[in-house]
Amino acid sequence: MSILTLDGSYGEGGGQILRTALALSMLTKKPFKVADIRSGRKNPGLKQQHFHAIKALEQLSNAKSENAYVGSDWISFFPSEITQHDISIDVGTAGSITLLLQALLLPAMFAKNRIKISIRGGTDVAWSTPVDYFSNVLLPHLRRYADIDFKILRRGYYPKGGGLVEIAISPKISCSDFKDFDEFLNKARTTGRIELSEKGKLIAVKGVSHASSELQKASVCERQAESAVMALKKLGCPTDIKSEYCSAESIGSGICVFALFSNNDESEEFDAGHPIILGADSLGERGKPAEKVGFEAANALIAEINSGACADCHSADQLIPFLALFGGSIKTSKITEHLKTNIYVVEQFLGKTFMIQEPNRIIKTLF
């Protein structure tokens, strides 16, 4: 089989190219080579979470890689069928757990058997999806296609990390049950389209305000939450933000808020089978008031709501590989370079798949 060659400097030139390529390679069984990895970043090359994503896939299967080490600017990857069902991964730093999962989740969702993965690393760190967003905004879309149980056992903040999550994935449809990937793809495209182009009423805003236990005396969780609630009052809907303190290896805090919508203007109910959820978040920093953290997250969510989007700009780009499999359309708040880069990678594996209506901020599949 020929090997796909990907340009790691394409678009925003980040690690998303590698993560999406790893996921699709495992699913399609197409090997690939990517050069100039993360060339658009200040410190280019593989980071810890990218290296451990490769090693995790090798641990789950008989996949092989070439030139995979921290700092490497190119790798080749040769996928294989998933055979292991219970693995543990330790990133060893505050490297993002959720970014690592972008390489593992897709192939695990369509494996032959249930897979359980324990991961140590960063749960709430800069430039990545927080675990509360992953759990409450992204996963509800994916549970139509696999049973997914996600547990946050310990928070991990920068710089030490040390967070721990467990994810158990039970496939509803297995790629291995079909003679080839094209047959699987034909079946997938009758399973249920992702239609996120119209939304109904705003039903509620929920959220999680979290902090390490050292910040409890300063009421950081409560202050973050109260500031967010005050800003969100203008939406005129019920708001419930939980406060959670935790033991952690590094001091840190953050907040994630998410808005739940009905599917049409005549309904007051949230449809978990066809969810419409917008999310936003903010992280605490030394010297940054807790009130500002909550205010930032709330205002970011309000901006997403006011844009008319049915998927915020972060979930839209993460849903691109799933949209390619199942078909449908997404109206988002912004067509980001990150999203365009993800489309580039998907189309290297699956061929021309998407049409972007830029003025309307809608991404559609061609089928």
C-alpha positions as CSV (number, residue, x, y, z in Angstrom):
1,M,0.0,0.0,0.0
2,S,1.3,3.5,-0.8
3,I,1.9,5.9,2.0
4,L,0.2,9.2,2.3
5,T,2.5,12.3,2.7
6,L,1.2,15.1,4.8
7,D,2.5,18.7,5.1
8,G,2.9,19.4,8.8
9,S,3.3,23.1,8.1
10,Y,-0.1,23.4,6.4
11,G,-2.5,26.1,7.8
12,E,-1.8,26.8,11.4
13,G,0.9,24.2,11.4
14,G,0.1,22.7,14.8
15,G,-0.2,19.3,16.4
16,Q,-3.8,18.9,15.2
17,I,-2.4,17.6,11.9
18,L,-0.7,14.7,13.5
19,R,-3.5,13.9,16.0
20,T,-6.1,13.8,13.3
21,A,-3.8,11.8,10.9
22,L,-3.1,9.2,13.6
23,A,-6.9,8.7,14.3
24,L,-7.8,8.4,10.6
25,S,-4.8,6.2,9.8
26,M,-6.0,3.7,12.5
27,L,-9.5,3.8,11.1
28,T,-8.7,3.6,7.4
29,K,-5.6,1.5,7.8
30,K,-3.7,3.9,5.6
31,P,-0.1,4.6,6.6
32,F,1.2,8.1,6.4
33,K,4.3,10.2,6.8
34,V,4.2,13.8,8.1
35,A,7.1,16.2,7.9
36,D,7.6,19.7,9.5
37,I,5.6,18.7,12.5
38,R,4.3,21.7,14.4
39,S,6.5,24.0,12.3
40,G,4.1,26.9,13.1
41,R,4.8,26.7,16.8
42,K,7.5,28.4,18.9
43,N,9.0,25.0,19.9
44,P,8.4,22.8,16.8
45,G,8.4,19.0,16.7
46,L,6.7,16.3,18.7
47,K,5.7,17.2,22.3
48,Q,5.1,14.7,25.1
49,Q,1.4,14.3,24.4
50,H,2.0,13.6,20.7
51,F,4.7,11.1,21.4
52,H,2.5,9.3,24.0
53,A,-0.4,9.3,21.5
54,I,1.8,7.4,19.1
55,K,3.0,5.0,21.8
56,A,-0.6,4.5,23.0
57,L,-1.8,3.5,19.6
58,E,1.2,1.1,19.4
59,Q,0.2,-0.3,22.8
60,L,-3.4,-0.8,21.6
61,S,-2.4,-2.5,18.4
62,N,0.5,-3.8,16.4
63,A,1.0,-0.3,14.8
64,K,4.5,0.8,14.1
65,S,6.2,4.2,13.8
66,E,9.5,5.6,12.5
67,N,11.4,8.5,14.0
68,A,9.0,9.0,16.8
69,Y,10.7,10.9,19.7
70,V,10.1,14.1,21.6
71,G,11.3,16.9,19.4
72,S,11.2,14.9,16.1
73,D,10.1,17.0,13.1
74,W,8.9,14.0,11.0
75,I,7.4,10.6,11.6
76,S,6.0,7.7,9.6
77,F,3.1,5.7,11.0
78,F,1.9,2.2,10.0
79,P,-1.5,1.4,11.5
80,S,-2.9,-2.0,12.6
81,E,-6.0,-3.5,14.1
82,I,-6.7,-2.7,17.8
83,T,-6.2,-5.8,19.9
84,Q,-5.7,-4.6,23.5
85,H,-8.6,-3.4,25.6
86,D,-7.2,-1.9,28.8
87,I,-4.2,0.4,28.8
88,S,-2.6,3.1,30.9
89,I,-0.7,6.2,29.7
90,D,1.4,8.6,31.7
91,V,2.3,11.8,29.7
92,G,4.7,12.6,32.5
93,T,4.1,16.4,32.3
94,A,1.1,18.7,32.1
95,G,0.7,17.7,28.5
96,S,-3.0,17.8,27.6
97,I,-5.0,14.6,28.2
98,T,-7.8,15.8,25.9
99,L,-5.4,16.6,23.0
100,L,-4.0,13.1,23.3
101,L,-7.5,11.7,23.2
102,Q,-8.1,13.3,19.8
103,A,-5.8,10.6,18.4
104,L,-7.3,7.7,20.4
105,L,-11.0,8.4,20.6
106,L,-12.0,7.9,16.9
107,P,-10.4,4.5,16.3
108,A,-11.5,3.3,19.8
109,M,-15.1,4.2,19.0
110,F,-15.2,1.8,16.1
111,A,-13.0,-1.0,17.4
112,K,-14.2,-4.5,17.9
113,N,-14.4,-4.6,21.7
114,R,-14.8,-2.3,24.7
115,I,-11.6,-0.3,25.4
116,K,-10.7,1.3,28.8
117,I,-7.9,3.9,28.9
118,S,-6.4,5.6,32.0
119,I,-4.4,8.7,31.3
120,R,-2.2,10.9,33.5
121,G,-1.3,14.4,32.5
122,G,-2.8,17.8,32.3
123,T,-6.6,18.1,32.6
124,D,-6.9,21.9,32.6
125,V,-4.0,23.6,30.7
126,A,-3.5,26.4,28.3
127,W,-4.1,25.9,24.5
128,S,-6.2,22.8,24.9
129,T,-9.7,21.5,25.6
130,P,-10.4,21.4,29.4
131,V,-11.8,18.1,30.6
132,D,-15.1,19.6,31.6
133,Y,-15.6,20.9,28.0
134,F,-14.6,17.5,26.6
135,S,-17.1,15.8,28.9
136,N,-20.0,18.2,28.6
137,V,-19.8,19.8,25.2
138,L,-18.0,17.3,22.8
139,L,-18.9,13.8,24.1
140,P,-22.7,14.3,24.0
141,H,-22.4,14.5,20.2
142,L,-20.4,11.3,20.0
143,R,-22.6,9.1,22.3
144,R,-24.9,8.5,19.4
145,Y,-22.2,6.3,17.9
146,A,-20.6,4.6,20.9
147,D,-21.2,4.3,24.6
148,I,-18.6,6.5,26.3
149,D,-18.0,6.7,30.1
150,F,-15.6,9.5,31.1
151,K,-14.4,10.1,34.7
152,I,-12.2,12.9,36.0
153,L,-10.4,11.3,38.9
154,R,-7.9,14.0,39.6
155,R,-7.2,17.5,38.2
156,G,-3.8,18.3,36.7
157,Y,-2.7,21.9,36.3
158,Y,0.5,23.4,34.8
159,P,3.4,22.8,35.4
160,K,3.4,19.4,37.1
161,G,0.2,17.9,35.6
162,G,-0.6,14.7,37.5
163,G,-4.2,14.7,36.5
164,L,-6.0,11.4,36.0
165,V,-8.9,10.5,33.8
166,E,-10.5,7.2,32.8
167,I,-12.4,6.7,29.6
168,A,-14.3,3.5,28.7
169,I,-15.6,3.2,25.1
170,S,-18.0,0.5,24.0
171,P,-18.5,0.6,20.2
172,K,-22.0,0.3,18.6
173,I,-20.6,-0.3,15.2
174,S,-17.2,-1.9,14.5
175,C,-15.0,-1.2,11.4
176,S,-13.7,-4.8,11.6
177,D,-17.2,-6.2,10.9
178,F,-16.9,-5.0,7.3
179,K,-14.8,-6.3,4.4
180,D,-13.1,-2.9,3.9
181,F,-13.2,0.7,5.0
182,D,-15.5,1.7,2.1
183,E,-18.1,-0.7,3.2
184,F,-17.9,0.6,6.8
185,L,-18.1,4.1,5.5
186,N,-21.3,3.3,3.6
187,K,-22.8,1.9,6.7
188,A,-21.7,4.8,8.9
189,R,-23.4,7.3,6.5
190,T,-26.7,5.6,7.2
191,T,-26.2,5.7,11.0
192,G,-27.1,9.3,11.8
193,R,-26.1,12.6,10.4
194,I,-24.7,15.4,12.5
195,E,-27.1,18.3,11.8
196,L,-26.1,21.5,13.7
197,S,-27.4,24.3,11.4
198,E,-30.5,25.3,13.3
199,K,-31.2,25.7,17.0
200,G,-34.2,26.5,19.1
201,K,-34.6,28.1,22.5
202,L,-31.9,28.6,25.1
203,I,-32.9,26.3,27.9
204,A,-30.2,26.6,30.5
205,V,-26.5,27.4,31.2
206,K,-24.5,25.0,33.3
207,G,-20.9,24.9,34.3
208,V,-18.1,23.8,36.6
209,S,-15.8,26.1,38.5
210,H,-12.8,24.3,39.8
211,A,-9.6,25.0,41.8
212,S,-6.8,23.2,43.7
213,S,-7.5,22.9,47.4
214,E,-4.9,25.6,48.3
215,L,-7.2,28.2,46.8
216,Q,-10.2,27.3,48.9
217,K,-9.5,29.8,51.7
218,A,-9.6,32.5,49.0
219,S,-13.0,31.2,47.8
220,V,-11.6,31.1,44.2
221,C,-14.2,28.6,42.9
222,E,-17.1,30.6,44.3
223,R,-15.8,33.9,43.0
224,Q,-15.2,32.5,39.5
225,A,-18.7,31.1,39.5
226,E,-20.4,34.2,40.9
227,S,-18.7,36.4,38.4
228,A,-19.9,34.2,35.6
229,V,-23.4,34.0,36.9
230,M,-23.6,37.8,37.1
231,A,-22.5,38.2,33.5
232,L,-24.8,35.5,32.3
233,K,-27.9,37.0,33.9
234,K,-28.7,38.9,30.7
235,L,-29.5,35.7,29.0
236,G,-32.6,35.3,31.1
237,C,-32.4,31.5,31.6
238,P,-31.6,29.2,34.5
239,T,-27.9,29.1,35.4
240,D,-26.2,26.4,37.5
241,I,-22.4,26.5,38.0
242,K,-21.0,23.9,40.4
243,S,-17.9,24.7,42.5
244,E,-15.3,21.9,43.0
245,Y,-12.0,22.0,45.0
246,C,-9.5,19.2,44.5
247,S,-6.0,18.1,45.6
248,A,-3.6,18.6,42.8
249,E,0.2,18.6,42.2
250,S,0.2,22.2,41.0
251,I,-1.9,25.2,42.1
252,G,-4.5,26.1,39.5
253,S,-8.1,27.0,38.7
254,G,-10.5,27.4,35.8
255,I,-14.1,27.5,34.8
256,C,-16.1,25.9,31.9
257,V,-19.7,27.1,31.1
258,F,-22.0,25.6,28.5
259,A,-25.4,26.5,27.1
260,L,-28.1,23.9,26.3
261,F,-30.6,24.6,23.5
262,S,-33.8,22.9,22.3
263,N,-33.9,21.6,18.8
264,N,-36.7,24.0,17.7
265,D,-38.5,27.2,18.9
266,E,-41.6,25.2,20.0
267,S,-39.7,22.9,22.4
268,E,-38.6,23.6,25.9
269,E,-36.7,20.3,26.2
270,F,-33.1,19.5,25.6
271,D,-32.7,16.5,23.3
272,A,-29.7,14.4,24.5
273,G,-30.0,12.3,21.3
274,H,-29.4,15.3,19.1
275,P,-27.7,17.8,21.4
276,I,-27.1,21.5,20.7
277,I,-24.5,22.8,23.1
278,L,-22.2,25.8,23.0
279,G,-19.2,25.9,25.4
280,A,-16.6,28.3,26.6
281,D,-13.9,28.3,29.3
282,S,-11.2,30.3,31.0
283,L,-8.1,29.3,33.1
284,G,-6.8,31.0,36.2
285,E,-3.3,32.5,36.3
286,R,-1.1,33.9,39.0
287,G,-2.1,37.5,39.6
288,K,-5.3,37.1,37.6
289,P,-8.4,37.8,39.8
290,A,-10.9,34.9,40.0
291,E,-13.6,37.4,39.0
292,K,-11.9,38.0,35.7
293,V,-11.6,34.3,35.0
294,G,-15.4,33.8,35.5
295,F,-16.2,37.0,33.5
296,E,-14.0,35.9,30.6
297,A,-15.7,32.5,30.3
298,A,-19.2,34.0,30.5
299,N,-18.5,36.7,27.9
300,A,-17.0,34.1,25.5
301,L,-20.1,32.0,25.8
302,I,-22.4,35.0,25.3
303,A,-20.4,35.8,22.1
304,E,-20.9,32.3,20.8
305,I,-24.6,32.4,21.6
306,N,-25.0,35.9,19.9
307,S,-23.2,34.6,16.8
308,G,-26.2,32.3,16.0
309,A,-23.9,29.3,16.0
310,C,-25.1,25.8,16.7
311,A,-21.6,24.6,17.5
312,D,-18.9,26.9,19.0
313,C,-15.7,27.3,17.1
314,H,-13.8,24.8,19.2
315,S,-16.3,21.9,19.0
316,A,-16.8,22.6,15.3
317,D,-13.2,21.8,14.4
318,Q,-13.1,18.7,16.7
319,L,-16.3,17.4,15.1
320,I,-14.8,17.6,11.5
321,P,-13.6,13.9,11.4
322,F,-17.0,12.7,12.7
323,L,-18.8,14.9,10.2
324,A,-16.8,13.3,7.4
325,L,-17.9,9.9,8.5
326,F,-21.6,10.5,9.2
327,G,-22.4,13.5,7.0
328,G,-24.3,16.6,7.8
329,S,-23.7,20.3,8.4
330,I,-22.4,22.6,11.2
331,K,-23.1,26.3,11.6
332,T,-20.3,27.7,13.8
333,S,-19.3,31.1,15.1
334,K,-16.1,31.3,13.1
335,I,-14.3,29.4,10.4
336,T,-10.9,29.1,12.1
337,E,-7.6,28.1,10.6
338,H,-7.7,25.2,13.0
339,L,-10.9,24.0,11.4
340,K,-9.5,24.4,7.8
341,T,-6.4,22.5,8.8
342,N,-8.5,19.6,10.2
343,I,-10.4,19.5,6.9
344,Y,-7.1,19.4,5.0
345,V,-6.1,16.3,6.9
346,V,-9.4,14.5,6.7
347,E,-9.5,15.1,2.9
348,Q,-6.0,13.6,2.5
349,F,-7.5,10.3,3.8
350,L,-11.0,10.4,2.5
351,G,-10.9,12.6,-0.6
352,K,-12.9,15.8,-1.2
353,T,-15.6,15.7,1.5
354,F,-16.5,19.3,2.6
355,M,-17.9,22.5,1.3
356,I,-17.5,25.7,3.3
357,Q,-20.0,28.5,3.1
358,E,-17.7,31.1,4.6
359,P,-20.1,34.1,4.9
360,N,-22.7,31.9,6.7
361,R,-20.0,30.0,8.7
362,I,-21.5,26.7,7.6
363,I,-19.5,23.5,6.9
364,K,-21.4,20.8,4.9
365,T,-20.5,17.4,3.6
366,L,-20.8,16.7,-0.1
367,F,-23.1,13.7,0.5
